[in-house]
Amino acid sequence: MRNGSIPGARGRVRPLTLHGEAALHAPCAEVSDFGPELAALVEDLFATMYAAQGVGLAANQVGEPWRVFVYDCPDDEDVRHLGHVVNPRLVEADGVVVRGPEGCLSLPGLEAGTERHDHAVVEGFTVTGEPVTVHGTGFFARCLQHECDHLEGRVYADRLTGWRRRKLLRQVAKASWHRPGRGPS
């Protein structure tokens, strides 16, 4: 057994913010207090992500307006990447642009072919304020870009155009979780 606890073991599962809710479509604020409340939020994010069977989760997906995300995501070689980033900045997104299936816990049950770079680098801090740099390739690079988008108030649907966007928005409108008039679509 590893030293330390399993991420999320002390967290509580929170309700997910769904597409159209205002919290999901507004840029998040920088974290300035690296205290116990932040540590509890990170634990809750892990617990919620695992309960929803996701690979990443941003704070605004549980209604918190802070620049924080967690991940437990494989890359294309099936290497597991596990961690969190506070105040992340996407400093590189380069390489080949790949259109691949992308889903989101805030648009449950839906996915669409979304273009992302196959390499990404994110800089930020740990929950204790230590600097951290995260490098991702393939699927993990997609995850890093996706979570950084969330903190800017964007979802993957915002990256779609033409028939892909129209098709996804029709699916959102028909989804059992969708409540009309809740906000942007």
N, C-alpha and C positions, 0 to 999 in steps of 0.2 A: 504494500500500500504506500502511496506517495505521502510525503509530508504535506500538511495542510488539509483543508476540507475541499469537498467537491463544490465547484461554483454553483450557487443557487440553492445549496442545501439549507441555508438559513433564511432564504428569501421567501416571499409570498407571491403567489401567482396573481397578477393583476389583470383586469379586463383590458382587452386590446382596443385601441383607437382604430376605427374603421375609415376607409376612404370616404371623403366628404366631410369628416369632422374637422373643425377649424384647427385644432391642435396639430393635425398632421400636415397642414398646408401653410404653416408659418415658420420662418427661420427660428432656430433655437438660440438661446442665450449662452454665453460663455459661463463655465463653472468657475467660481472664484473661491468657494469654500470646499476644501478637500477633507472634510470632517466625516463624522459617523453617518450623517444623512446621505452623503454621496455613496459611502460604502454600502449602506442599506439599499439604495436605489440600484446599484450594480448587482447586488444579490437578487433583488426582485426581478431585474431584467433577465438574468440567467434563468431563474425559476420559471418565468413566464415564457421565455423562448423555448425551454425544454418541454414545458407542458403543451405548447402549441406545435411542437415538432419542427421548429425552424432552425436556421443556421446563423441567423443574425437578428438583432433587435435594437432599435434606437429608442431613446427615452421618450420621444414624443409619441411613439406607438403605444405607450401606456399613459399618455396624457401629461407627461412631464416636459417642460419647455427647455431642457438642458442639453448641451452638446456632449452627449455620452452615448456610446453603443457597445454592445457585447457581440461576440461571435464564437461559434464552435463549428467550423466549416472546413471541409476538405478542399484541397486543390485538385488539379486534373491528374496528379499522380497518386491520389488518395492519401496524401499526407494531411493529418489533422492539424488545424490551427485553432487555438483556443485562447481567448483573451478579451480584453476590453480596452477602449480608448476614450479618454476624457479630452474635450476640446480638440477633436481631430481636425487636421487639415490634409486634404488630398493634395500632395505635393507633386505627384507624378501619376499620369494615366497615359500610357503609351503602348507601343507595340502594335500588333494586329488588332483591328476592330472586328469583333466576332458578334454575329447575331445569334443569340441563344435563348432558350426558354427561361423566362424569369417570372417568379411569383413573389408574393409578399403576404406576410401575416395580416396586413391591414386590408388586403383584397382576397380573403380566404377562398380557396378553391379555384382561383383564376390564374392564368399565366399567359404571356405573350412573348414572341420573339423580339428581344430588345438588344440593341447594339451597345456593346461595352468594349473597352480596351482589354487586352489579355494580360496586362501588367499594371499594377498600381502600387503606390507607396503612400502611406498615411503616417503623419507625425502627430504626436500629441503627448498625453501624460497618462500615468497610471492613477488609480484611485488614491494613491498616497502622494501624488504630485511629482513622481519621477518621470523624466522624459522617456518616450518610447517611440520607436520607428517600426512600422509593420510593413513588410513587403509581401505582395500577393501576386500569384500568377493564375491564369485560367479561371476556374470557378471561384476561387478565393478572391481573385482580383475583382470579379463581378460583385461579390459580396461586399467588399470594402467600398467600392464605388456606390453601390446601392444604399448602404448605411449612411455614407457621407451625404448623399442626395437627401435622405430623410431629414437630416439636421439642417438642411437648407430649405426645408418645406416642400420638397419634391418627392413624388413617387414615380415608379418606373413608367406608369401610364403617361406621365408628362413627357417622356422621351419618345413616345410613339407618335407616328404621323400616318396620315392616309387611312387606308382600310384597316391596318392593324389597330390604330387608335379607335376608329369607329366600332370595330368588332368588340374590342375590350369594353368600351363604354356601354355598348348594348348588353354585354354580359353582366356588367356592374348593375345596370338598371333592373335586370331580371333576377339578380342574386337575392336569396332569402334574407341576407343580412342587410341589404340596402334599404335605407329610409330616405325617400325623396325629400328634397328641400333642405337637406342637412348641410349643404355647403358646396364647394367646387366639385365639378365633375370632369 
